[in-house]
């Protein structure tokens, strides 16, 4: 069972548990439950068996049979916002993650990484004496920070004693660059490694190795399954190939019938129609049916593998005699993923490591059953998640295998964990004022009581929603389209759980009142101005903001050494030019040409733009450095080509009014291959002046 766990570091001693605590530990450890939060990735509402799916998930279903299921529980429609909200008990914007880790939008609510005005579940529970572990996907530190290996917002710096997984958002399942605590590693190329199993086995190892006499354990198991790419083991894929030859139309009907039969939806509920962008299954030629059946078979196999691992996690608790006193919560980070992804070395859909495919909107429509829409959007198909709670010592036995009617939200997980763990949510932590907890504890539901949840809010890429009791307002805003307040729709979620009947024209007063309430929250949360640019547009805009002071070390800089050169690129924190960090280039051996060693930044520029480029630099001796701004294409047309002489004194170099003659991707490159000695570069500036 342990073959997918590689080089797990020795367990941290108990003395280190409270090293960075926000408050003192609670001495009543023995009475409190272990707490495990399990998060699936890009998994639709109806995929697991106990929510209507035909995928085999016996271990997840067992948790539901011996626990509670929520008919209506909500996430934040996308990976990063959900993970930030789950971890902090705040709305994503309050934690700094209003959008994604891919870009800092230059506003605190959208900075793309956890801020210091929040604490994590691990912070809070560690401070109460819990031993805190994480296995899986982090995705709440910025991509640029991760690229530069800036550890400030990695799990161990945000309250976890142990971590095995990835800091970013997606990975090849067979070839993983992983982080073990703060150390980097590569998965073995032995044909046996599969990341989903590595996540499960690492989590199970944390459980098995822990000393429960000293402290309860908190474990956050954050899977990448079933996020693209479609990668799965052949033995799991083969179970499902024929099953999906039925097609999405038949399977949507079958899932919905099971959902009504088990009590998830009332008999009078209506299945949303097939998405207009999805063709009828019977209209496809046989070869397309075979290809699509394979796509869904791989996706199902990914969830199946996750369920197998959850079984091993549960078994490890049973082996240690801890299952009865463990609070387990299972949910998904957003609705089904309709994204079109197709790259990789081969285009054949077979689940192998050299492919990179998604299962497309066609099957996402099945995963969303019975709802409309998907990940990104705030209709139910984008934000509804299963929530299964298993806690034998804490849930009334008469409630086993029953449903909770009251809706809840991710922000309630923090309140629930603090409540169950007798932990104190701090007002201040490490010198920072902390935003008050936004959720309510779910523990009243464990005895059949109500939590009293009030208004609940969403905004993601201009898709907004407010749920207040049975009423919900929602808009759908496509990427690149402006947010339109006139597009707000109103639904009665008790009478119409699948959002089929818009009541905004029949009840405009209620619609306007609810939008005013949402608007007040949005103003306070820093949602405005609402940004609906595409993912690519946001990334391109961020690339034009150079990490020129090296605050994120070499994050997003491309460092190249070849052609016989021996060059060491490093961040100097002692011999700095300005600020805390300065780039140091140490040429041990010159290359055959200047391009032998490069430090370059790639960005998109537009025809007619005028640029000013400048930097500070010095060297240990007089030497020459070449600076170019050139296109990234084969011809590398140059907008700037200068040789700069460096000396031991700090020198400011600036080039003004550089005109861009063509649209395209450009690279700003420091060529150091023919340089001698050591140089330091700082305060690299690129300003667009028109």
ROLOKE-9498 format. One line per field, with one value per residue (C-alpha): residue number from 1; residue in one letter; x, y, z. Coordinates in steps of 0.05 Angstrom, whole numbers, plus 5000, padded with zeros to 4 digits. Example, Ala and Ser with C-alpha at 12.3 -4.5 7.8 and 13.67 -1.06 7.14 Angstrom:
2
pos: (1|2)
code: (a|s)
X: (5246|5273)
Y: (4910|4979)
Z: (5156|5143)
//
This chain:
690
pos: (1|2|3|4|5|6|7|8|9|10|11|12|13|14|15|16|17|18|19|20|21|22|23|24|25|26|27|28|29|30|31|32|33|34|35|36|37|38|39|40|41|42|43|44|45|46|47|48|49|50|51|52|53|54|55|56|57|58|59|60|61|62|63|64|65|66|67|68|69|70|71|72|73|74|75|76|77|78|79|80|81|82|83|84|85|86|87|88|89|90|91|92|93|94|95|96|97|98|99|100|101|102|103|104|105|106|107|108|109|110|111|112|113|114|115|116|117|118|119|120|121|122|123|124|125|126|127|128|129|130|131|132|133|134|135|136|137|138|139|140|141|142|143|144|145|146|147|148|149|150|151|152|153|154|155|156|157|158|159|160|161|162|163|164|165|166|167|168|169|170|171|172|173|174|175|176|177|178|179|180|181|182|183|184|185|186|187|188|189|190|191|192|193|194|195|196|197|198|199|200|201|202|203|204|205|206|207|208|209|210|211|212|213|214|215|216|217|218|219|220|221|222|223|224|225|226|227|228|229|230|231|232|233|234|235|236|237|238|239|240|241|242|243|244|245|246|247|248|249|250|251|252|253|254|255|256|257|258|259|260|261|262|263|264|265|266|267|268|269|270|271|272|273|274|275|276|277|278|279|280|281|282|283|284|285|286|287|288|289|290|291|292|293|294|295|296|297|298|299|300|301|302|303|304|305|306|307|308|309|310|311|312|313|314|315|316|317|318|319|320|321|322|323|324|325|326|327|328|329|330|331|332|333|334|335|336|337|338|339|340|341|342|343|344|345|346|347|348|349|350|351|352|353|354|355|356|357|358|359|360|361|362|363|364|365|366|367|368|369|370|371|372|373|374|375|376|377|378|379|380|381|382|383|384|385|386|387|388|389|390|391|392|393|394|395|396|397|398|399|400|401|402|403|404|405|406|407|408|409|410|411|412|413|414|415|416|417|418|419|420|421|422|423|424|425|426|427|428|429|430|431|432|433|434|435|436|437|438|439|440|441|442|443|444|445|446|447|448|449|450|451|452|453|454|455|456|457|458|459|460|461|462|463|464|465|466|467|468|469|470|471|472|473|474|475|476|477|478|479|480|481|482|483|484|485|486|487|488|489|490|491|492|493|494|495|496|497|498|499|500|501|502|503|504|505|506|507|508|509|510|511|512|513|514|515|516|517|518|519|520|521|522|523|524|525|526|527|528|529|530|531|532|533|534|535|536|537|538|539|540|541|542|543|544|545|546|547|548|549|550|551|552|553|554|555|556|557|558|559|560|561|562|563|564|565|566|567|568|569|570|571|572|573|574|575|576|577|578|579|580|581|582|583|584|585|586|587|588|589|590|591|592|593|594|595|596|597|598|599|600|601|602|603|604|605|606|607|608|609|610|611|612|613|614|615|616|617|618|619|620|621|622|623|624|625|626|627|628|629|630|631|632|633|634|635|636|637|638|639|640|641|642|643|644|645|646|647|648|649|650|651|652|653|654|655|656|657|658|659|660|661|662|663|664|665|666|667|668|669|670|671|672|673|674|675|676|677|678|679|680|681|682|683|684|685|686|687|688|689|690)
code: (x|x|x|x|x|x|x|x|x|x|x|x|x|x|x|x|x|x|x|x|x|x|x|x|x|x|x|x|x|x|x|x|x|x|x|x|x|x|x|x|x|x|x|x|x|x|x|x|x|x|x|x|x|x|x|x|x|x|x|x|x|x|x|x|x|x|x|x|x|x|x|x|x|x|x|x|x|x|x|x|x|x|x|x|x|x|x|x|x|x|x|x|x|x|x|x|x|x|x|x|x|x|x|x|x|x|x|x|x|x|x|x|x|x|x|x|x|x|x|x|x|x|x|x|x|x|x|x|x|x|x|x|x|x|x|x|x|x|x|x|x|x|x|x|x|x|x|x|x|x|x|x|x|x|x|x|x|x|x|x|x|x|x|x|x|x|x|x|x|x|x|x|x|x|x|x|x|x|x|x|x|x|x|x|x|x|x|x|x|x|x|x|x|x|x|x|x|x|x|x|x|x|x|x|x|x|x|x|x|x|x|x|x|x|x|x|x|x|x|x|x|x|x|x|x|x|x|x|x|x|x|x|x|x|x|x|x|x|x|x|x|x|x|x|x|x|x|x|x|x|x|x|x|x|x|x|x|x|x|x|x|x|x|x|x|x|x|x|x|x|x|x|x|x|x|x|x|x|x|x|x|x|x|x|x|x|x|x|x|x|x|x|x|x|x|x|x|x|x|x|x|x|x|x|x|x|x|x|x|x|x|x|x|x|x|x|x|x|x|x|x|x|x|x|x|x|x|x|x|x|x|x|x|x|x|x|x|x|x|x|x|x|x|x|x|x|x|x|x|x|x|x|x|x|x|x|x|x|x|x|x|x|x|x|x|x|x|x|x|x|x|x|x|x|x|x|x|x|x|x|x|x|x|x|x|x|x|x|x|x|x|x|x|x|x|x|x|x|x|x|x|x|x|x|x|x|x|x|x|x|x|x|x|x|x|x|x|x|x|x|x|x|x|x|x|x|x|x|x|x|x|x|x|x|x|x|x|x|x|x|x|x|x|x|x|x|x|x|x|x|x|x|x|x|x|x|x|x|x|x|x|x|x|x|x|x|x|x|x|x|x|x|x|x|x|x|x|x|x|x|x|x|x|x|x|x|x|x|x|x|x|x|x|x|x|x|x|x|x|x|x|x|x|x|x|x|x|x|x|x|x|x|x|x|x|x|x|x|x|x|x|x|x|x|x|x|x|x|x|x|x|x|x|x|x|x|x|x|x|x|x|x|x|x|x|x|x|x|x|x|x|x|x|x|x|x|x|x|x|x|x|x|x|x|x|x|x|x|x|x|x|x|x|x|x|x|x|x|x|x|x|x|x|x|x|x|x|x|x|x|x|x|x|x|x|x|x|x|x|x|x|x|x|x|x|x|x|x|x|x|x|x|x|x|x|x|x|x|x|x|x|x|x|x|x|x|x|x|x|x|x|x|x|x|x|x|x|x|x|x|x|x|x|x|x|x|x|x|x|x|x|x|x|x|x|x|x|x|x|x|x|x|x|x|x|x|x|x|x|x|x|x|x|x|x|x|x|x|x|x|x|x|x|x|x|x|x|x|x|x)
X: (5000|5059|5092|5066|5095|5165|5215|5165|5205|5208|5147|5153|5161|5104|5147|5145|5069|5057|5119|5080|5014|4965|4940|4955|4938|4875|4891|4827|4856|4831|4757|4762|4754|4805|4784|4793|4771|4772|4766|4754|4775|4729|4680|4606|4548|4521|4585|4591|4543|4506|4490|4461|4523|4539|4613|4633|4648|4634|4679|4648|4579|4596|4611|4543|4506|4535|4531|4496|4488|4472|4423|4447|4518|4559|4629|4657|4654|4729|4791|4830|4771|4741|4807|4818|4747|4750|4817|4801|4726|4722|4695|4751|4759|4770|4827|4859|4835|4777|4803|4860|4933|4952|4956|4958|4904|4937|4880|4883|4819|4847|4921|4922|4949|4928|4936|4957|4888|4866|4884|4877|4843|4912|4931|4869|4871|4947|4939|4889|4939|4922|4975|4963|4977|4961|4966|4949|4936|4949|4935|4929|5000|5011|5038|5094|5112|5112|5155|5205|5199|5176|5153|5117|5048|5062|5027|5082|5082|5006|4998|5012|5063|5069|5055|5062|5034|5036|5033|5002|4936|4946|4995|5009|4984|5043|5100|5096|5142|5121|5136|5149|5144|5186|5232|5225|5224|5207|5163|5200|5194|5181|5112|5082|5071|5001|4990|4920|4946|5007|4959|4919|4978|5013|4949|4941|5014|5004|4945|4981|5045|5011|5012|4940|4958|4991|4944|4886|4902|4875|4884|4868|4867|4860|4858|4872|4821|4782|4815|4843|4887|4849|4900|4881|4904|4883|4852|4805|4789|4769|4713|4676|4686|4622|4582|4589|4570|4499|4513|4499|4425|4406|4454|4428|4358|4382|4421|4361|4315|4364|4369|4294|4288|4340|4308|4359|4304|4228|4187|4163|4233|4251|4314|4346|4348|4411|4458|4445|4520|4518|4491|4444|4484|4447|4467|4540|4574|4598|4672|4655|4612|4671|4719|4671|4656|4730|4736|4683|4711|4778|4744|4704|4768|4800|4743|4744|4819|4804|4750|4798|4846|4792|4779|4852|4847|4786|4820|4880|4833|4801|4869|4887|4819|4803|4746|4690|4721|4738|4698|4704|4677|4679|4662|4684|4717|4670|4619|4635|4689|4667|4735|4763|4834|4874|4950|5004|5049|4993|4919|4895|4847|4875|4892|4968|5021|5037|4966|4932|4857|4792|4724|4690|4624|4589|4603|4605|4531|4522|4564|4521|4456|4403|4431|4450|4520|4589|4652|4663|4588|4544|4483|4475|4516|4576|4571|4532|4575|4561|4577|4582|4595|4615|4625|4600|4614|4583|4524|4460|4455|4383|4406|4452|4438|4393|4394|4404|4353|4386|4437|4508|4572|4647|4656|4620|4676|4722|4667|4651|4723|4735|4671|4686|4759|4745|4792|4793|4789|4836|4825|4900|4954|5028|5016|4959|4885|4844|4778|4722|4698|4641|4608|4566|4580|4546|4546|4472|4456|4489|4431|4376|4377|4385|4446|4408|4449|4433|4450|4507|4545|4585|4625|4672|4690|4627|4582|4546|4495|4460|4423|4377|4330|4292|4308|4368|4390|4442|4475|4515|4571|4614|4689|4703|4631|4613|4575|4502|4460|4398|4413|4399|4350|4309|4292|4252|4300|4249|4198|4250|4316|4342|4331|4283|4234|4261|4215|4252|4198|4142|4176|4221|4218|4248|4300|4321|4323|4366|4413|4420|4440|4490|4516|4529|4567|4607|4627|4652|4689|4724|4690|4685|4705|4682|4733|4708|4771|4789|4840|4891|4880|4891|4954|4982|4968|5004|5064|5073|5086|5157|5183|5240|5255|5258|5208|5186|5259|5265|5190|5170|5242|5270|5342|5384|5455|5484|5539|5594|5580|5580|5537|5504|5440|5420|5383|5429|5398|5462|5498|5435|5429|5360|5304|5311|5331|5379|5393|5465|5497|5563|5600|5647|5663|5646|5605|5617|5572|5532|5468|5502|5473|5407|5359|5296|5225|5170|5110|5059|5067|5025|5042|5051|5067|5125|5167|5218|5265|5313|5352|5406|5469|5540|5597|5658|5700|5691|5652|5599|5527|5480|5407|5357|5282|5265|5208|5204|5195|5250|5274|5278|5268|5300|5266|5327|5398|5449|5515|5519|5586|5583|5632|5637|5596|5520|5500|5431|5416|5354|5329|5269|5216|5227|5174|5140|5130|5090|5040|5068|5106|5172|5228|5270|5336|5400|5454|5512|5547|5609|5610|5668|5661|5600|5545|5483|5418|5359|5300|5286|5232|5188|5140|5090|5087|5031)
Y: (5000|5046|5042|5111|5147|5171|5199|5220|5260|5240|5259|5327|5324|5347|5403|5434|5431|5499|5533|5585|5583|5641|5622|5572|5498|5470|5417|5377|5340|5270|5288|5320|5285|5277|5319|5300|5344|5309|5352|5326|5368|5387|5333|5344|5342|5275|5235|5193|5136|5164|5227|5189|5170|5103|5109|5057|5094|5044|5077|5146|5114|5079|5146|5172|5110|5119|5194|5254|5280|5352|5363|5434|5452|5504|5518|5579|5556|5550|5517|5575|5613|5549|5527|5596|5597|5526|5537|5605|5607|5672|5692|5685|5760|5770|5720|5752|5699|5731|5702|5653|5641|5655|5731|5787|5834|5890|5894|5860|5819|5792|5786|5712|5684|5680|5746|5758|5779|5707|5644|5573|5512|5487|5551|5548|5474|5472|5527|5483|5426|5388|5355|5382|5346|5357|5312|5336|5401|5468|5522|5583|5610|5648|5613|5664|5650|5576|5585|5624|5574|5628|5588|5643|5617|5543|5494|5491|5567|5568|5522|5451|5407|5361|5367|5321|5344|5400|5475|5490|5473|5413|5359|5299|5241|5196|5247|5295|5349|5346|5382|5342|5392|5447|5400|5388|5320|5283|5222|5158|5137|5065|5054|5044|5116|5147|5213|5199|5137|5177|5228|5173|5133|5194|5213|5142|5143|5207|5174|5108|5141|5191|5185|5197|5196|5263|5301|5291|5297|5345|5320|5357|5309|5351|5307|5329|5277|5285|5348|5343|5314|5249|5202|5136|5064|5014|4967|5023|5048|4979|4975|5033|5033|4995|5031|5098|5072|5086|5160|5222|5228|5161|5168|5237|5208|5148|5192|5237|5178|5152|5221|5225|5153|5164|5229|5280|5314|5313|5273|5337|5364|5377|5355|5412|5401|5377|5436|5467|5461|5386|5344|5286|5222|5185|5239|5221|5172|5107|5128|5192|5153|5107|5165|5200|5136|5129|5201|5188|5120|5153|5207|5154|5115|5177|5182|5107|5112|5169|5127|5069|5116|5142|5070|5064|5128|5101|5034|5068|5101|5035|5002|5055|5051|5123|5119|5127|5191|5223|5277|5266|5315|5300|5352|5380|5446|5466|5439|5396|5423|5439|5465|5442|5418|5381|5380|5329|5290|5247|5261|5190|5186|5128|5157|5151|5200|5231|5254|5316|5316|5335|5302|5364|5399|5337|5296|5355|5363|5292|5307|5368|5327|5354|5425|5474|5504|5485|5507|5583|5598|5611|5573|5509|5468|5511|5517|5456|5402|5338|5344|5280|5282|5220|5224|5164|5195|5262|5248|5220|5148|5157|5208|5159|5156|5216|5284|5354|5400|5465|5493|5508|5537|5525|5582|5537|5486|5531|5544|5470|5450|5503|5482|5407|5418|5468|5516|5591|5631|5689|5764|5773|5726|5740|5815|5818|5834|5775|5782|5752|5683|5687|5619|5581|5514|5454|5416|5431|5390|5330|5326|5346|5420|5481|5525|5590|5605|5672|5706|5674|5709|5694|5730|5698|5730|5772|5713|5733|5701|5711|5656|5679|5626|5596|5654|5661|5714|5696|5721|5685|5727|5695|5710|5775|5799|5859|5847|5867|5882|5876|5802|5784|5725|5704|5632|5599|5543|5503|5500|5501|5470|5465|5539|5529|5586|5656|5699|5765|5796|5771|5796|5854|5885|5824|5818|5891|5885|5823|5854|5914|5868|5832|5900|5923|5859|5865|5937|5915|5854|5895|5861|5926|5942|5875|5844|5796|5791|5722|5678|5692|5767|5769|5728|5772|5835|5806|5786|5860|5873|5848|5815|5865|5873|5798|5798|5730|5709|5686|5674|5677|5692|5640|5622|5588|5561|5521|5515|5499|5558|5548|5603|5606|5647|5663|5712|5753|5776|5804|5842|5877|5937|5956|5924|5853|5814|5824|5778|5752|5723|5687|5667|5610|5593|5634|5603|5603|5663|5714|5673|5617|5647|5683|5714|5730|5754|5739|5784|5805|5873|5911|5950|6024|6019|6060|6031|6055|6001|6010|5973|5980|5937|5929|5879|5856|5881|5918|5873|5875|5852|5851|5872|5858|5865|5818|5777|5705|5679|5645|5711|5746|5816|5864|5926|5939|5913|5945|5927|5954|5962|5945|5968|5957|6019|6015|6040|6060|6044|6068|6065|6109|6111|6042|6032|5965|5954|5888|5854|5791|5758|5792|5774|5821|5785|5796|5757|5741|5684|5724|5764|5755|5750|5767|5819|5840|5864|5897|5943|5920|5967|5963|6020|6030|6105|6112)
Z: (5000|5011|4943|4923|4984|4970|5019|5072|5123|5196|5236|5270|5344|5388|5414|5345|5339|5372|5346|5306|5342|5346|5416|5471|5465|5496|5549|5536|5477|5493|5488|5419|5352|5298|5239|5165|5107|5039|4977|4907|4847|4789|4808|4791|4840|4816|4802|4866|4877|4937|4897|4838|4798|4766|4783|4835|4900|4955|5007|4998|4998|5063|5095|5072|5096|5165|5166|5137|5066|5049|4993|4983|5001|4965|4942|4907|4833|4822|4852|4883|4912|4941|4973|5003|5031|5057|5091|5122|5137|5097|5030|4978|4969|5043|5040|4978|4929|4892|4827|4813|4832|4760|4768|4819|4795|4835|4885|4953|4944|4879|4895|4880|4946|5019|5055|5127|5149|5150|5188|5162|5192|5207|5244|5287|5302|5312|5363|5400|5403|5339|5297|5227|5162|5089|5028|4957|4921|4955|4902|4947|4937|4872|4811|4809|4881|4868|4806|4848|4906|4954|5014|5052|5034|5030|5077|5130|5134|5141|5200|5176|5210|5149|5074|5015|4947|4897|4911|4843|4810|4763|4747|4703|4745|4726|4729|4788|4813|4886|4951|5014|5071|5038|4999|4925|4892|4828|4825|4804|4732|4750|4720|4789|4810|4805|4840|4866|4902|4928|4959|4992|5016|5045|5082|5108|5130|5170|5205|5219|5246|5292|5368|5388|5462|5454|5406|5358|5285|5232|5160|5097|5038|4975|4913|4842|4818|4774|4746|4676|4646|4635|4665|4698|4707|4654|4705|4728|4658|4634|4686|4653|4578|4561|4615|4579|4511|4533|4523|4564|4548|4578|4636|4656|4660|4700|4749|4760|4774|4826|4857|4865|4889|4944|4966|4941|4902|4909|4859|4826|4812|4739|4703|4666|4590|4556|4545|4477|4462|4471|4413|4424|4436|4380|4330|4337|4289|4322|4323|4361|4410|4423|4434|4481|4519|4531|4556|4609|4626|4643|4683|4721|4734|4765|4815|4826|4845|4893|4926|4933|4969|5014|5033|5054|5095|5131|5141|5172|5222|5238|5246|5298|5332|5314|5264|5316|5342|5275|5240|5165|5114|5039|4985|4917|4900|4843|4795|4735|4689|4618|4597|4530|4540|4486|4486|4501|4454|4428|4416|4427|4486|4526|4595|4587|4611|4543|4531|4561|4550|4584|4583|4554|4564|4537|4599|4646|4631|4658|4720|4735|4736|4748|4745|4691|4682|4707|4741|4734|4741|4802|4778|4817|4768|4784|4860|4885|4918|4954|5028|5067|5142|5179|5255|5295|5363|5343|5298|5327|5303|5283|5231|5195|5120|5122|5088|5116|5085|5106|5058|5078|5050|5053|5102|5152|5153|5195|5245|5248|5259|5312|5347|5346|5364|5420|5385|5390|5326|5337|5331|5318|5293|5286|5291|5241|5254|5229|5191|5234|5217|5166|5173|5223|5255|5224|5289|5304|5241|5274|5323|5275|5293|5247|5241|5226|5164|5134|5068|5029|4973|4910|4857|4807|4740|4743|4759|4821|4867|4934|4971|5027|5053|4995|4949|4903|4853|4801|4737|4684|4655|4601|4600|4564|4569|4614|4678|4667|4730|4686|4676|4748|4754|4814|4834|4889|4907|4947|4891|4835|4857|4786|4769|4712|4726|4730|4774|4767|4723|4767|4830|4810|4880|4913|4858|4867|4942|4940|4889|4935|4992|4947|4923|4995|5010|4944|4961|5029|5001|4947|4888|4848|4795|4768|4722|4668|4625|4600|4635|4581|4582|4657|4652|4595|4635|4695|4654|4637|4711|4718|4781|4775|4848|4856|4913|4887|4877|4804|4798|4724|4702|4654|4670|4617|4618|4559|4506|4557|4603|4678|4708|4776|4782|4854|4897|4941|5007|5037|4982|4957|4912|4939|4977|5005|4944|4886|4828|4826|4764|4776|4713|4732|4660|4598|4543|4468|4458|4498|4493|4532|4595|4597|4647|4608|4618|4567|4557|4505|4473|4422|4360|4372|4446|4472|4528|4578|4604|4662|4715|4768|4765|4789|4780|4817|4758|4693|4646|4592|4593|4534|4541|4487|4477|4421|4392|4415|4344|4303|4273|4341|4312|4361|4390|4434|4429|4475|4508|4579|4614|4688|4742|4817|4832|4825|4756|4733|4660|4624|4552|4534|4480|4451|4398|4387|4313|4315|4361|4393|4449|4467|4514|4555|4561|4599|4560|4607|4571|4553|4617|4667|4742|4782|4771|4810|4777|4811|4801|4730|4704|4642|4635|4578|4569|4517)
//
